[in-house]
Amino acid sequence: METIDWAERWRKLVLEREAGATSNGGHSDPLYWDRRAASFARSTSGRAEQLLDVVAPYVSARSTVIDVGAGAGRHTVPLAERVEWVTAVEPSEGMRAHIPALPNLTVVASDWEDAEVARADVVICSHVLYGVPDVVPFVEKMERAARERVFIMLREGPVPHPANILRDRMSATAPLPPITRFSDLFLVLIQMGIAPDVRFVSYPVVNRYASLDEAVADVAPLFGAGWDDVEGRRRLQEMLVEDSGQLVYDSGLSLSGIAHWRPRT
C-alpha cells in the first residue's frame, strides 16, 4: 500500500480550505476572531464542556495549566477555580477582552507558535488546530511545554454553523474544501509516534446573535467566496429564530474527539 504522509495531507487540507474563504479571513486570522468574539462568547457561555471532565483526573489544586488558544476563556475560567495557576494563550484581542482578570491567571497575547511561556503540568488545546497548517511543530511545542499531560480536542464532522446550511441552499456557490477533523489529527499523532488515549463527546451547538448585522459578520467569512450580501442576509434572516431578544440558530449536536497523552519529552 502507498505510504501516506498524514502531516502533509493535513497541511493541504488547511491550505485548500483557507484558499476557499473570502478575504475576510478564516480560522488562522486573529482579526476574524476579533469580529466573531462577541457572538462566540455569547454562544459558548452556557455550553457544557466535557473536555473539563476528561482533564479533571489529571489536575489538582496545585496543578498549573496552559490553555492554548483560550478564546473567550470558557475553559480558562473554570480551570482557574480548580488549579493553582492558568496561562491563557490567545492571539485575538477581541477574544481576550472577554477573559476576566483573575489572581491566578496570566493572559499571553500571542499565537502558540510565537508564545513564550513557562512549562506547566497540563497543556490543553480546544478547537484551535483547524487553521494550523504546520500541525507537527505545534503539537511538539505543546509536548515540550507539558510536564504531565497534553489534551487536544477537535470536531469529527462538519462545522456546526449556519454558514454551511446557507452554502447548501445557495446552489450557485461551490462547497468549500473539507475542514480538518479529529480523525485527521489522530493519524498525524500516530505518524509522530504518539498513541493517545481517546474520548468522544457530543454536545448541542446553538449560535446566538445580538442582531442580523452581527450574524452576517459571523457567517460571511465562514461562507467563503461567492457570498451575496443581499441574498445571504435574506436567507440568513429566514433561518434565525428570535429568543429573549437574540437571534438564534440551533446547529444540532456536534461530535468531537479528545486525544490526550503523557508527553514524550
C-alpha positions in Angstrom: 0.0 0.0 0.0 1.1 3.5 -0.7 2.6 5.3 2.3 0.6 8.4 3.2 2.3 11.4 4.8 -0.6 12.4 7.2 1.1 15.6 8.3 1.4 16.8 4.6 -2.2 15.7 4.0 -3.3 17.8 7.0 -1.3 20.8 5.6 -3.0 20.5 2.2 -6.5 20.3 3.8 -5.8 23.5 5.8 -4.4 25.5 2.9 -7.1 24.4 0.5 -9.8 25.3 3.0 -8.3 28.8 3.6 -8.0 29.4 -0.1 -11.7 28.9 -0.4 -12.5 31.5 2.2 -13.1 35.2 1.5 -10.6 38.0 2.0 -12.3 38.4 5.4 -10.0 35.6 6.7 -10.5 32.3 8.4 -9.6 30.3 11.4 -5.9 31.3 11.3 -6.6 35.0 11.2 -6.9 36.8 14.7 -8.9 39.6 13.1 -11.5 37.0 12.1 -11.9 36.1 15.7 -11.9 39.7 16.8 -15.1 40.1 14.7 -16.6 36.9 16.0 -15.7 37.4 19.6 -18.9 38.8 21.0 -21.2 36.2 19.3 -18.8 33.4 20.0 -18.6 34.2 23.7 -22.4 34.5 23.8 -22.9 31.2 22.0 -20.5 29.2 24.2 -21.1 30.7 27.6 -23.7 28.1 28.6 -22.3 25.2 26.7 -21.4 22.0 28.7 -17.7 21.4 28.2 -16.9 17.7 28.5 -13.2 18.5 28.0 -13.0 19.6 31.6 -14.4 16.3 32.7 -11.6 14.5 30.8 -9.0 16.8 32.2 -10.3 16.7 35.8 -8.5 13.4 36.9 -5.1 14.9 35.8 -5.3 18.2 37.8 -5.4 19.2 41.4 -5.3 22.4 43.5 -1.5 22.5 43.0 -1.5 22.0 39.2 -0.5 24.5 36.6 -2.3 24.6 33.2 -1.7 26.2 29.8 -4.8 26.9 27.6 -3.6 27.1 24.0 -6.0 29.3 22.0 -8.1 30.2 25.1 -10.7 32.1 23.1 -13.1 33.8 25.4 -12.0 31.8 28.4 -14.7 29.1 28.6 -12.1 26.6 29.8 -9.6 29.0 31.3 -12.1 30.4 33.9 -13.4 27.2 35.4 -9.9 25.7 35.4 -8.7 28.7 37.4 -11.2 27.8 40.0 -9.7 24.3 40.4 -5.9 24.7 39.9 -3.0 26.9 41.2 -2.3 28.8 38.0 -3.6 29.0 34.4 -1.7 30.6 31.5 -4.1 31.5 28.7 -2.5 32.0 25.2 -4.8 33.9 22.8 -3.9 36.0 19.8 -7.2 37.7 19.3 -7.7 41.0 21.1 -11.5 40.6 20.8 -11.4 37.2 22.5 -9.0 38.3 25.2 -11.4 41.1 26.2 -13.9 38.5 27.3 -11.4 36.8 29.7 -11.9 38.2 33.2 -8.9 39.3 35.3 -8.2 36.6 37.9 -5.5 36.5 40.6 -4.1 33.1 39.4 -4.4 33.8 35.6 -1.8 35.1 33.1 -3.1 36.0 29.6 -0.5 35.9 26.8 -1.3 38.0 23.7 0.2 35.7 21.1 -0.4 32.7 18.9 1.0 29.5 20.2 3.9 29.2 17.7 5.4 32.5 19.0 4.3 32.4 22.6 7.0 32.3 25.3 5.6 30.6 28.4 6.9 28.7 31.3 6.2 24.9 31.4 3.1 23.7 33.1 1.8 20.4 34.4 -1.0 20.2 31.8 -1.4 21.8 28.3 -4.9 21.9 26.7 -6.0 23.0 23.2 -9.6 23.0 22.2 -10.9 23.6 18.6 -7.8 25.5 17.6 -5.9 23.4 15.1 -8.3 23.7 12.1 -6.4 26.7 10.7 -2.9 25.5 11.6 -1.1 24.1 8.5 2.1 23.0 10.3 0.5 20.8 12.9 3.6 18.7 13.9 5.7 21.6 15.3 2.5 22.9 17.0 1.9 19.6 18.8 5.6 19.2 19.6 5.7 22.6 21.3 2.7 21.5 23.4 4.6 18.4 24.4 7.7 20.4 25.4 5.5 22.8 27.5 3.7 20.0 29.4 5.2 18.1 32.3 2.4 15.6 32.8 -0.4 15.6 30.1 -1.4 17.0 26.8 -5.0 17.4 25.7 -6.3 18.3 22.2 -10.0 18.5 21.2 -11.3 18.7 17.7 -14.6 18.1 15.9 -15.2 14.9 14.0 -17.7 16.2 11.5 -18.7 19.4 9.6 -18.6 22.9 11.1 -21.8 23.3 13.1 -22.6 26.7 11.8 -25.4 28.4 9.7 -22.8 29.3 7.0 -22.8 25.6 6.0 -26.5 25.5 5.6 -26.5 28.7 3.5 -23.9 27.3 1.2 -26.0 24.3 0.5 -29.1 26.4 -0.2 -27.4 28.9 -2.4 -26.7 26.5 -5.2 -24.5 28.8 -7.3 -21.8 28.5 -4.7 -19.4 25.6 -4.8 -18.8 23.9 -1.4 -15.7 24.7 0.5 -12.9 22.0 0.7 -13.3 19.8 3.7 -12.1 21.1 7.1 -9.6 19.1 9.2 -11.2 16.7 11.6 -10.2 14.7 14.8 -9.6 11.6 12.7 -7.1 13.5 10.6 -5.3 14.6 13.8 -5.3 11.1 15.2 -3.5 9.8 12.1 -0.9 12.6 12.4 -0.3 11.7 16.0 0.2 8.1 15.2 2.7 9.1 12.5 4.5 11.2 15.1 4.8 8.1 17.3 2.1 9.2 19.7 -0.6 6.7 20.8 -3.1 8.8 22.6 -6.0 7.9 24.8 -9.2 8.9 23.0 -12.6 10.0 24.2 -15.5 11.1 22.0 -18.1 13.5 23.3 -21.2 15.2 21.7 -22.9 18.4 22.7 -25.6 20.8 21.3 -24.3 23.9 19.4 -26.6 27.0 19.4 -25.4 30.2 17.7 -26.7 33.4 19.3 -26.6 36.9 17.8 -27.5 40.3 19.1 -28.6 41.5 15.6 -28.7 40.5 12.0 -25.6 42.5 11.3 -23.7 40.6 13.9 -25.0 37.3 12.4 -23.8 38.4 8.9 -20.4 39.4 10.3 -20.1 35.9 11.8 -21.4 33.9 8.7 -19.9 35.7 5.7 -16.2 34.7 6.5 -17.1 31.1 7.0 -19.3 31.1 3.9 -16.3 31.6 1.7 -16.1 33.0 -1.8 -19.3 33.9 -3.5 -21.1 35.5 -0.6 -24.0 37.6 -1.9 -24.8 40.1 0.9 -28.4 40.8 -0.2 -29.4 37.2 -0.8 -27.3 36.0 2.1 -28.9 38.4 4.5 -32.4 37.4 3.4 -31.8 33.7 3.7 -30.0 34.1 7.0 -32.8 36.1 8.5 -35.2 33.3 7.5 -33.1 30.8 9.3 -32.8 32.7 12.6 -35.3 32.5 15.4 -35.9 35.2 17.9 -35.4 34.2 21.5 -35.2 36.6 24.5 -34.1 39.5 22.4 -31.5 37.4 20.5 -31.4 35.8 17.1 -30.7 32.1 17.4 -29.7 29.2 15.1 -29.7 25.7 16.5 -26.9 23.7 14.8 -27.8 20.4 16.5 -25.4 18.0 18.1 -21.6 18.2 17.4 -19.3 15.2 17.8 -15.8 15.9 18.9 -12.8 13.8 19.8 -10.4 14.4 22.7 -6.8 13.0 22.4 -4.6 13.0 25.5 -1.3 11.5 26.4 1.8 11.8 28.5 4.4 14.0 26.7 7.4 12.1 25.4 9.8 14.9 26.3 
